Amino acid sequence: MAPSREPFVFYHKPEPGLARITLNRPDRLNAINLAMRDDLWTFLHAAIEDPDVRVLSFHGNSPRAFCAGADVTEFGAAPSLVEARRARHERDLWALLEDLPLITIAALHGFCLGAGIELPLFCDLRIAAEDTVIALPEVGLGYIPSAGGTQTLPRSVPPALALRLVLSGDRIDAREALSWGLVSQVVPNESLDESVAALARRLAAADTATLVRAKHAIRRGLDGPLHAAIARDALAALLQRAQTSGRTTRERLPGEQ
């Protein structure tokens, strides 16, 4: 029997309403391998299915990194390209993060490279410690960012900066990331966990369903023309008012299918 390994992902609920996912491969700077992807898939579903979880935060268990990206030692290790694609299709971690019905916060510190910033880009808020270093170095390895970075990055920062980071692999620090809006706050290293916890408590105390509707309205509105986004926004507000007042009838907005 093979010896049991330490979990690559920790999941726990530090207090009511809150859950934490911690990447746990400190010897590999929390690089994401296939086993860690599977663990993330499992624990994301655990958070979704738990009615007590309203805010989910992501952390990295390494003094040097939140996550150094995908584990390149596994590249080409799948039995076949077809099998690798099938596994990714069946456990599309990034699509699951995009549609997560929770409020999400990424606690960034140290190296946040490749998938180590692409995962946080799917989060609603990102708080960075002062030692944070962000980069998308994939082009230097001969491939493009494959965890959504080419699409999520220009939705968070100006396209010119997204092009610079993706094409050059340049690293930026926490202060530059803050100046571009890539992170929402920079805090001292020793304050990172408490800053994230304080924000999570404040968000968990609000009407989470309303916050989730608001974030989906913002994200999905960016993918279409303004008039259609405003119509969807108005519909979402109408439905929320109906639910709040206890009405069950559903009125359609003009043009809604």
Secondary structure by P-SEA (a helix, b strand, c coil): ccccccccbbbbbccccbbbbbbccccccccccaaaaaaaaaaaaaaaacccccbbbbbbccccccccccccccccccccaaaaaaaaaacaaaaaaaaccbbbbbbccccccccaaaaaaaccbbbbcccbbbbbccccccccccccccccccccccaaaaaaaaaccccccaaaaaaaccccccccccaaaaaaaaaaaaaaacaaaaaaaaaaaaaaaaaccaaaaaaaaaaaaaaaaaaaacccbbbbccccc
